[in-house]
Amino acid sequence: MNRGRKKYFIILVLGLVLSIFVCLSIGSVSIPLREIYSILKGQVLKAPIKSANGSIILAVRFPRVLNACLVGSCLALAGAAMQGLLRNPLAEGGTLGVSAGAGLGAVLAIALDISIPFIPFGGPVVMAMIFSFLSILIILTLSYKLDYGLSTNTIILLGVIYSMFISSIQSFIIVFSSHKLEAITSWSMGSLAGSTYKGALVIFIVLIIFGLRIYSKSRELDAFAISEKNAAHIGVDVKKVKLSIMISVSAIIGVAVAFAGSIGFVGLIIPHIMRKLVGPSHKKLLLATTLAGGIFLMYADLLARVVLAPIELPIGVITSFVGSILFVNIYFSMRKVS
């Protein structure tokens, strides 16, 4: 890693830590950064917390900030992996229909009051992950039937069609679940209200397991960036790598969607920005994107909490608003270059 690229990673790590403290500090009650440090230090050392704001930080803000950071990392990493795999700048985890499938699973769990003991938000989490895996299985099976080589264009086209189909099913369920309309609507627009440490732990475990799996395929993703034929010529098992990355993406997106709802543009925008800063090498890009995605969603959640306080905006509204503006700027900058 050259000195310039290394500088960006140092900035991202420091930015992540600083962002956590900033997001903990700002809210309905402003808390000084020094007091936050004292509260967290006391918690680590298991010392008695003397600050009156201790419960606000430890019980409310810290679990929410952790969840925002982890969900943002999941969505951004999934987007970077899919853009590299499919060689399409508009690709993200949602392109496969995985987000839509995960959303359908979560909506069914909410509508039917499905719960699983000992797992926070267990019903929607497990249903979202199951449906995300089923979605990837359906997309791959149909793609294989239509195109034995599992070409990128076939997968993207079927992913878009599948997402539209799933959206219609979700609307149908909502019509017959009027008693759960508020909960489903709130979830579908994205929300991190009610975040818990147990939820953060579940997301963290899934991110580590499947994120490392994606990261281990960095070399293969670099080969895919040229062409699938090139990847095959240098010894990459194209179908096996595609399957491995797609399953990993489906697991990561499934758990993120289950806990935070539908949050757009994170997986589309963040990889674009990081690619300009750290370059196209996926070994660097995937790590940088994971860090930047966490930072972005923490600040998006902060805006959702404070911009119209005491009213809380859906986080999906914030990410879509900011993301659409950034996307337009990126698109026009790409046109000027070309």
C-alpha positions in Angstrom: 0.0 0.0 0.0 1.6 3.3 -1.0 1.9 6.2 1.3 -1.0 8.2 -0.3 -3.5 5.2 0.0 -2.3 4.4 3.5 -3.1 8.0 4.5 -6.7 7.5 3.5 -7.0 4.4 5.6 -5.6 6.2 8.7 -8.1 9.0 8.0 -11.0 6.6 7.7 -10.2 4.8 11.0 -9.8 8.0 12.9 -12.9 9.3 11.2 -14.8 6.3 12.3 -13.8 6.7 16.0 -14.5 10.4 15.9 -17.8 9.9 14.2 -18.9 7.5 17.0 -18.2 10.2 19.6 -19.8 12.9 17.6 -23.0 10.9 17.1 -23.0 10.0 20.8 -22.7 13.6 21.7 -25.4 15.2 19.6 -29.1 14.6 20.3 -32.0 15.9 22.3 -29.5 16.4 25.1 -26.0 17.5 24.1 -23.3 15.7 26.0 -19.6 16.9 26.0 -17.1 14.5 24.3 -15.0 14.4 27.5 -18.0 13.2 29.5 -18.7 10.5 26.9 -15.1 9.3 27.0 -15.4 9.1 30.8 -18.7 7.1 30.6 -17.3 4.6 28.1 -14.0 4.3 30.0 -15.9 3.6 33.2 -18.0 1.0 31.5 -14.9 -0.8 30.2 -13.2 -0.7 33.6 -16.5 -1.6 35.3 -16.2 1.4 37.5 -19.3 3.1 38.9 -20.7 5.7 36.5 -21.1 9.0 38.2 -22.5 10.9 35.2 -26.2 11.6 35.1 -26.1 11.1 31.3 -24.7 7.6 31.6 -28.0 5.9 31.0 -28.6 8.0 27.9 -25.3 7.0 26.4 -25.2 3.4 27.3 -28.8 2.4 27.1 -30.0 4.5 24.1 -27.4 6.2 21.9 -24.4 3.8 22.0 -26.4 0.7 20.8 -28.0 2.7 18.1 -24.7 4.2 16.9 -23.2 0.7 16.8 -26.1 -0.6 14.8 -25.9 2.3 12.3 -22.1 1.7 11.9 -22.5 -2.0 11.3 -25.5 -1.8 9.0 -23.7 0.9 6.9 -20.6 -1.3 6.7 -22.7 -4.3 5.6 -24.5 -2.4 2.8 -21.4 -0.7 1.5 -19.4 -3.9 1.5 -22.1 -5.7 -0.3 -22.3 -3.0 -2.9 -18.6 -3.0 -3.5 -18.5 -6.7 -3.9 -21.4 -6.7 -6.4 -20.0 -3.9 -8.5 -16.7 -5.8 -8.8 -18.3 -9.1 -9.5 -20.7 -7.8 -12.1 -18.4 -5.1 -13.5 -21.3 -2.7 -13.4 -21.1 0.7 -11.7 -24.8 0.6 -11.0 -24.7 -2.8 -9.3 -25.2 -3.3 -5.6 -26.6 -6.0 -3.4 -30.1 -5.0 -4.3 -29.4 -5.7 -8.0 -29.7 -9.4 -7.3 -33.1 -9.0 -5.7 -31.6 -10.0 -2.4 -32.7 -6.8 -0.6 -36.2 -7.3 -2.0 -36.3 -10.9 -0.9 -34.9 -10.1 2.6 -37.5 -7.4 2.9 -40.3 -9.8 2.0 -39.2 -12.2 4.7 -39.1 -9.4 7.3 -42.5 -8.1 6.3 -44.0 -11.6 6.6 -42.5 -12.0 10.0 -43.9 -8.6 11.2 -47.3 -9.3 9.7 -47.6 -12.8 11.1 -46.0 -11.9 14.5 -43.2 -14.5 14.0 -40.7 -14.5 16.8 -37.7 -16.6 17.8 -36.6 -16.9 21.4 -33.1 -15.6 22.5 -32.5 -13.8 19.2 -33.2 -10.0 19.2 -35.8 -9.2 16.5 -35.5 -12.9 15.9 -38.4 -13.4 13.5 -37.6 -10.7 11.0 -33.9 -11.5 11.2 -34.2 -15.2 10.5 -36.9 -14.8 7.9 -35.0 -12.0 6.1 -31.8 -14.2 5.9 -33.8 -17.3 4.8 -35.6 -15.3 2.1 -32.4 -13.6 1.0 -30.8 -17.1 0.5 -34.0 -18.3 -1.3 -33.8 -15.2 -3.5 -30.2 -15.8 -4.5 -31.1 -19.5 -5.2 -34.0 -18.5 -7.4 -32.0 -15.9 -9.3 -29.1 -18.2 -9.9 -31.3 -21.1 -10.9 -33.2 -19.0 -13.4 -30.0 -17.5 -14.7 -28.5 -20.9 -15.1 -31.5 -22.1 -17.1 -31.4 -19.1 -19.4 -27.6 -18.8 -19.6 -25.3 -21.7 -18.7 -22.4 -19.3 -18.3 -24.3 -17.2 -15.7 -23.5 -13.9 -17.5 -23.6 -10.6 -15.7 -26.4 -9.1 -17.9 -28.6 -12.1 -17.3 -28.2 -12.0 -13.6 -28.9 -8.2 -13.4 -32.0 -8.4 -15.7 -33.5 -11.2 -13.6 -32.6 -9.4 -10.4 -34.5 -6.3 -11.5 -37.5 -8.4 -12.6 -37.5 -10.4 -9.4 -37.3 -7.2 -7.3 -40.4 -5.8 -9.0 -42.3 -9.1 -8.5 -41.4 -9.2 -4.8 -42.5 -5.6 -4.4 -45.9 -6.5 -5.6 -46.1 -9.4 -3.1 -45.1 -7.0 -0.3 -47.9 -4.6 -1.3 -50.4 -7.4 -1.3 -49.3 -8.5 2.2 -49.6 -4.9 3.5 -53.2 -4.6 2.2 -54.2 -7.6 4.3 -52.2 -6.6 7.4 -53.8 -3.3 8.3 -53.3 -4.0 12.0 -49.5 -4.0 11.4 -49.5 -1.2 8.8 -47.6 1.3 11.0 -44.9 -1.1 12.0 -44.4 -2.3 8.4 -44.4 1.2 7.0 -41.9 2.4 9.6 -39.6 -0.6 9.0 -39.9 -0.3 5.2 -38.6 3.3 5.2 -35.6 2.3 7.4 -35.3 2.9 11.1 -32.7 2.2 13.8 -35.0 3.1 16.7 -34.9 0.4 19.4 -31.4 -0.8 18.5 -29.8 -3.1 21.1 -26.4 -4.5 21.9 -27.6 -8.0 21.1 -28.7 -6.8 17.7 -25.3 -5.2 17.1 -23.6 -8.5 18.1 -25.7 -10.5 15.6 -24.9 -8.0 12.7 -21.2 -8.0 13.8 -20.9 -11.8 13.7 -22.5 -12.1 10.3 -20.4 -9.2 8.9 -17.2 -10.8 10.2 -17.9 -14.3 8.9 -19.2 -13.4 5.4 -17.2 -10.1 5.1 -13.9 -12.1 5.5 -15.2 -14.5 2.9 -15.7 -11.7 0.5 -12.3 -10.1 1.4 -10.6 -13.5 0.7 -11.8 -13.2 -2.9 -10.2 -9.8 -3.5 -7.8 -11.2 -6.1 -10.6 -12.9 -8.0 -12.6 -9.7 -8.0 -9.6 -7.9 -9.5 -9.6 -10.5 -12.3 -13.3 -10.1 -12.8 -12.8 -6.3 -13.3 -11.2 -7.1 -16.7 -13.5 -9.9 -17.8 -14.8 -13.2 -16.8 -12.8 -14.8 -19.6 -9.6 -13.3 -18.2 -10.5 -14.6 -14.7 -11.0 -18.1 -16.1 -7.7 -17.9 -18.0 -5.7 -17.2 -14.9 -7.3 -20.1 -13.1 -10.3 -18.6 -11.3 -13.3 -20.9 -10.9 -15.8 -18.4 -12.2 -19.0 -20.1 -11.2 -17.7 -21.1 -7.8 -16.4 -17.6 -6.9 -19.7 -16.0 -8.1 -21.7 -18.4 -6.0 -19.5 -17.8 -2.9 -19.7 -14.0 -3.2 -23.4 -13.9 -3.9 -24.2 -16.1 -0.9 -22.0 -13.9 1.3 -23.7 -10.8 0.0 -27.2 -12.3 0.6 -26.3 -13.1 4.2 -24.9 -9.6 4.9 -27.8 -7.8 3.2 -30.3 -10.1 4.9 -29.2 -9.3 8.4 -28.8 -5.5 7.6 -32.3 -5.3 6.1 -33.9 -7.2 9.0 -32.5 -4.9 11.6 -32.7 -1.5 9.8 -35.3 -1.9 7.0 -35.0 -0.7 3.5 -32.0 1.7 3.2 -31.0 2.7 -0.3 -28.0 4.2 -2.0 -25.4 3.2 0.6 -24.1 0.2 -1.5 -24.2 2.3 -4.7 -22.6 5.6 -3.6 -19.9 4.7 -1.1 -18.0 2.2 -3.3 -17.8 4.9 -6.1 -16.3 7.5 -3.7 -13.8 5.0 -2.2 -12.7 3.7 -5.6 -11.6 7.3 -6.5 -9.7 7.6 -3.2 -8.0 4.3 -2.8 -8.0 2.9 -6.3 -9.6 -0.2 -7.9 -7.7 -2.9 -6.0 -10.3 -4.8 -4.1 -8.0 -5.7 -1.3 -7.9 -2.0 -0.4 -11.3 -1.0 -1.8 -13.4 -3.5 0.3 -11.8 -2.4 3.6 -12.1 1.3 2.8 -15.7 0.9 1.7 -16.6 -1.0 4.9 -15.2 1.8 7.0 -16.7 4.6 5.0 -20.2 2.9 4.9 -20.2 2.8 8.7 -19.3 6.5 8.9 -21.9 7.5 6.3 -24.8 5.7 7.9 -23.9 7.0 11.4 -24.2 10.6 10.2 -27.4 9.7 8.2 -28.9 8.4 11.4 -27.8 11.4 13.3 -29.6 13.7 10.8 -32.7 11.5 11.0 -32.7 12.0 14.7 -32.0 15.8 15.0 -33.0 17.5 11.7 -36.7 17.8 12.7 -36.5 16.9 16.4 -38.5 15.8 18.3 -39.9 14.1 15.1 -37.6 11.4 13.8 -37.2 10.9 10.1 -36.9 7.5 8.5 -33.2 6.9 7.8 -34.0 5.7 4.3 -35.3 9.2 3.5 -31.9 10.7 4.5 -29.8 8.2 2.6 -32.0 8.5 -0.6 -31.9 12.3 -0.5 -28.1 12.6 0.1 -27.4 9.5 -2.1 -29.4 10.8 -5.1 -27.5 14.1 -5.0 -24.1 12.4 -4.8 -25.1 10.0 -7.5 -26.0 12.8 -9.9 -22.6 14.5 -9.3 -20.8 11.2 -9.8 -22.7 10.5 -13.0 -21.9 13.9 -14.5 -18.3 13.7 -13.5 -18.0 10.3 -15.2 -19.6 11.8 -18.4 -17.1 14.7 -18.4 -14.2 12.2 -18.1 -15.4 10.0 -20.9 
